[in-house]
Amino acid sequence: MARQKTDLVVKFPGLLIIHQKIPGHEVGRHSHGEHEFFLPLKGEITVQSQEKIVKAGPGRILYVPPELDHSFSSTAQGTGERVIWLIEPKLWQRHTKRKFIPTTLPMNSLAKEIVFYLLIHQKAGGVKYFISALIEALVESLSGAQISENRIFVEHIEGKLFDERIKKAAQLINENMIDISISEIAKQSGLSQRNFSRLFVQETGLTPKDYLILRRIEKAKSLLIESRLTITDISLEVGYNSLSKFIETFRKIEGILPSDFRNK
């Protein structure tokens, strides 16, 4: 990625941190040898590879693995402020041998605090311990995200879908449950919103909105079991900006509070 005059670049052994302000920026197809993480502070960023498209806005982290051919773009909203950090494979492999696909993560408060601390305190003592804690926090978040993606909700429903347009719609909901609208799903499925809703109910027995809600709650249940994320972070991860709304919806569907579900 080309460096800009607004960049603040801090380098540590095996780790490079960049603070950047570039609204409306685009980078064509390229790859890099490091594990790359984006933390948008203003605006939204999009990374597109041959396999998938991943997006992230403020409150989320976007991960790109090494040697992945991809393009990068950011919206012109605000200043386009973001923090990027790159971790060299040798340093990464000291902590984990696991490989992860491109994905967006819920905000990991510990990782964010460490990155900003290192960005500000460039000559801090014990840097290697901060970097180790950073990688461990990121691996935990990536592991939780991978578990959630692998646990596709209502497999028994998806296995019975015959209309390819509704199959595509169900996949779009599973992959973009946070920032996609029903009208956008209908458009990408090649249907009017009215016909889409009718066919979706016909195929699944659920309205698109109800399917989206249930998919969010299933993902929340996985995160409650498999991760150490707070309930507030989980509510954001599954698309609820209001914690009270998330708790209300979870209790309505599962009959108990998210905290009680986790304890069970």
Legacy VTK file of the C-alpha trace (Angstrom):
# vtk DataFile Version 3.0
C-alpha trace
ASCII
DATASET POLYDATA
POINTS 264 float
0.000 0.000 0.000
1.375 3.388 -1.050
2.398 5.624 1.811
0.735 9.031 2.123
1.972 12.257 3.701
-0.634 11.863 6.443
0.820 8.491 7.517
2.296 8.026 10.952
4.438 4.910 10.707
5.859 3.049 13.689
8.034 -0.035 13.241
8.847 -2.762 15.760
10.532 -6.133 15.209
8.033 -8.087 13.117
5.305 -5.434 13.434
4.499 -2.288 11.444
1.736 0.104 12.581
0.380 2.865 10.318
-2.035 5.652 11.216
-3.598 6.926 8.005
-6.087 9.544 6.766
-7.075 8.885 3.145
-10.748 9.408 2.186
-11.977 7.778 -1.009
-8.824 5.722 -1.539
-8.438 2.705 -3.860
-5.638 0.191 -4.435
-5.832 -2.290 -7.323
-5.059 -6.003 -7.244
-2.043 -6.752 -5.072
-0.791 -9.066 -2.335
1.592 -8.779 0.593
3.609 -11.155 2.736
2.284 -10.036 6.134
-0.870 -10.611 8.139
-2.733 -7.327 7.664
-5.343 -5.810 9.987
-7.456 -2.690 9.370
-9.150 -0.721 12.135
-11.400 1.950 10.543
-11.939 5.003 12.735
-13.964 6.977 10.162
-15.544 5.733 6.947
-15.805 2.175 5.625
-13.230 -0.036 3.923
-13.744 -2.942 1.523
-11.370 -5.724 0.573
-12.261 -7.904 -2.418
-10.560 -11.175 -3.314
-11.547 -13.821 -5.823
-13.357 -15.770 -3.116
-15.284 -13.093 -1.219
-15.848 -9.453 -0.332
-15.362 -8.271 3.256
-16.248 -4.851 4.656
-15.631 -3.051 7.923
-16.593 0.265 9.452
-15.882 1.876 12.819
-16.168 -0.635 15.648
-14.868 -3.574 13.616
-11.518 -4.993 12.510
-10.840 -6.410 9.053
-8.232 -9.145 8.526
-6.393 -10.044 5.292
-4.066 -13.095 5.308
-0.635 -13.152 3.634
-0.218 -13.756 -0.099
-3.890 -13.097 -0.870
-4.498 -11.368 -4.206
-7.005 -8.628 -3.394
-8.074 -5.041 -4.012
-8.733 -2.334 -1.427
-11.121 0.620 -1.401
-12.441 3.091 1.170
-15.402 5.436 1.185
-15.061 9.195 0.988
-17.037 9.543 4.229
-15.264 11.695 6.810
-11.478 11.705 6.747
-11.033 8.024 5.947
-9.044 7.710 9.162
-7.808 4.209 9.981
-5.062 2.293 11.741
-3.348 -0.549 9.898
-0.901 -3.035 11.324
1.092 -5.728 9.559
2.555 -8.747 11.342
5.343 -10.723 9.718
4.672 -14.472 9.278
7.670 -15.559 11.374
6.403 -13.579 14.345
2.846 -14.814 13.790
3.957 -18.443 13.634
5.625 -18.196 17.037
2.132 -17.878 18.472
-0.022 -19.977 16.150
0.170 -22.192 13.074
-3.501 -21.647 12.263
-4.558 -20.100 8.980
-7.577 -17.822 8.638
-9.603 -16.532 5.724
-10.325 -12.816 5.083
-12.931 -11.737 7.595
-14.281 -8.914 9.734
-14.086 -9.164 13.497
-15.905 -7.535 16.377
-13.868 -4.871 18.092
-11.332 -6.497 20.403
-10.809 -3.887 23.111
-7.475 -5.330 24.248
-6.035 -5.397 20.724
-7.177 -1.822 20.106
-5.626 -0.572 23.359
-2.307 -2.280 22.647
-2.097 -0.928 19.080
-2.789 2.645 20.197
-0.375 2.324 23.107
2.421 1.193 20.783
1.512 3.909 18.277
1.863 6.592 20.935
4.641 5.109 23.092
7.119 4.132 20.408
9.974 3.594 22.852
8.020 1.777 25.547
9.744 -0.984 27.480
8.647 -4.590 27.223
7.431 -4.184 23.638
7.708 -7.902 22.892
5.197 -8.676 25.650
2.718 -6.147 24.279
3.110 -7.626 20.797
2.600 -11.170 22.112
-0.589 -10.084 23.890
-1.761 -8.363 20.694
-1.308 -11.478 18.554
-2.977 -13.717 21.131
-5.993 -11.371 21.301
-6.268 -11.302 17.500
-5.995 -15.092 17.169
-8.777 -15.514 19.735
-11.031 -13.128 17.802
-10.242 -14.806 14.478
-10.948 -18.223 15.964
-14.323 -17.049 17.229
-15.207 -15.576 13.844
-14.236 -18.793 12.051
-16.368 -20.897 14.397
-19.350 -18.657 13.713
-18.891 -18.785 9.938
-18.563 -22.575 9.970
-21.790 -22.985 11.942
-24.228 -22.098 9.210
-27.702 -21.672 10.634
-30.704 -23.708 9.486
-28.730 -26.207 7.428
-31.865 -28.347 7.298
-33.648 -25.472 5.568
-30.827 -24.580 3.208
-30.472 -28.223 2.210
-34.081 -28.209 1.019
-33.962 -25.031 -1.044
-34.626 -25.588 -4.736
-34.775 -22.035 -6.062
-31.208 -20.906 -6.749
-32.182 -17.280 -6.153
-33.376 -18.061 -2.627
-30.262 -20.163 -1.990
-28.185 -17.141 -2.963
-30.307 -14.903 -0.705
-29.832 -17.226 2.286
-26.084 -17.227 1.658
-26.036 -13.412 1.445
-27.827 -13.160 4.788
-25.421 -15.623 6.386
-22.376 -13.738 5.147
-23.584 -10.125 5.535
-26.052 -10.171 8.398
-24.813 -6.901 9.879
-24.807 -4.369 7.067
-27.132 -5.659 4.325
-30.773 -4.726 3.834
-33.621 -6.939 2.647
-34.020 -4.724 -0.431
-30.324 -5.159 -1.284
-30.608 -8.950 -0.874
-33.604 -8.978 -3.218
-31.696 -6.897 -5.768
-28.634 -9.149 -5.662
-30.910 -12.188 -6.005
-32.396 -10.753 -9.207
-35.910 -10.270 -7.792
-38.236 -7.449 -6.904
-38.637 -7.055 -3.150
-42.254 -8.230 -3.324
-41.472 -11.385 -5.310
-38.400 -12.037 -3.193
-40.387 -11.966 0.064
-43.081 -14.212 -1.430
-40.627 -16.791 -2.753
-38.537 -16.728 0.420
-41.555 -17.567 2.584
-42.606 -20.221 0.078
-39.173 -21.877 0.177
-38.264 -21.541 3.870
-41.464 -20.921 5.811
-39.897 -17.726 7.187
-39.976 -14.105 6.115
-36.544 -12.724 5.137
-36.627 -10.470 8.213
-37.390 -13.375 10.561
-34.647 -15.472 8.978
-32.179 -12.617 9.445
-33.154 -12.238 13.123
-32.864 -15.967 13.799
-29.498 -16.108 12.003
-28.212 -13.273 14.188
-29.342 -15.007 17.369
-27.754 -18.299 16.304
-24.463 -16.515 15.720
-24.804 -14.795 19.107
-25.291 -18.172 20.771
-22.104 -19.488 19.169
-20.153 -16.449 20.356
-21.570 -16.738 23.878
-20.354 -20.329 24.044
-17.072 -20.183 22.162
-15.648 -16.716 22.845
-14.798 -14.420 25.723
-16.376 -11.391 24.096
-18.589 -9.266 26.306
-22.322 -9.321 25.664
-22.058 -5.725 24.429
-19.397 -6.718 21.860
-21.490 -9.732 20.798
-24.552 -7.558 20.264
-22.501 -5.335 17.921
-20.991 -8.349 16.168
-24.429 -9.706 15.224
-25.785 -6.372 14.021
-27.463 -4.750 17.034
-26.352 -1.215 17.829
-28.687 -1.249 20.841
-27.725 -3.638 23.635
-31.215 -3.499 25.114
-32.749 -4.448 21.749
-30.362 -7.388 21.424
-31.166 -8.643 24.929
-34.902 -8.218 24.311
-34.737 -10.149 21.012
-32.520 -12.885 22.466
-34.855 -13.407 25.436
-37.903 -13.434 23.156
-36.440 -16.222 21.007
-34.458 -18.272 23.549
-36.535 -17.602 26.646
-33.528 -16.540 28.749
-31.046 -13.674 28.948
-27.762 -13.916 27.015
-25.850 -13.936 30.326
-27.923 -16.879 31.595
-27.400 -18.727 28.301
-23.630 -18.272 28.649
-23.668 -19.497 32.243
-25.636 -22.604 31.268
LINES 1 265
264 0 1 2 3 4 5 6 7 8 9 10 11 12 13 14 15 16 17 18 19 20 21 22 23 24 25 26 27 28 29 30 31 32 33 34 35 36 37 38 39 40 41 42 43 44 45 46 47 48 49 50 51 52 53 54 55 56 57 58 59 60 61 62 63 64 65 66 67 68 69 70 71 72 73 74 75 76 77 78 79 80 81 82 83 84 85 86 87 88 89 90 91 92 93 94 95 96 97 98 99 100 101 102 103 104 105 106 107 108 109 110 111 112 113 114 115 116 117 118 119 120 121 122 123 124 125 126 127 128 129 130 131 132 133 134 135 136 137 138 139 140 141 142 143 144 145 146 147 148 149 150 151 152 153 154 155 156 157 158 159 160 161 162 163 164 165 166 167 168 169 170 171 172 173 174 175 176 177 178 179 180 181 182 183 184 185 186 187 188 189 190 191 192 193 194 195 196 197 198 199 200 201 202 203 204 205 206 207 208 209 210 211 212 213 214 215 216 217 218 219 220 221 222 223 224 225 226 227 228 229 230 231 232 233 234 235 236 237 238 239 240 241 242 243 244 245 246 247 248 249 250 251 252 253 254 255 256 257 258 259 260 261 262 263
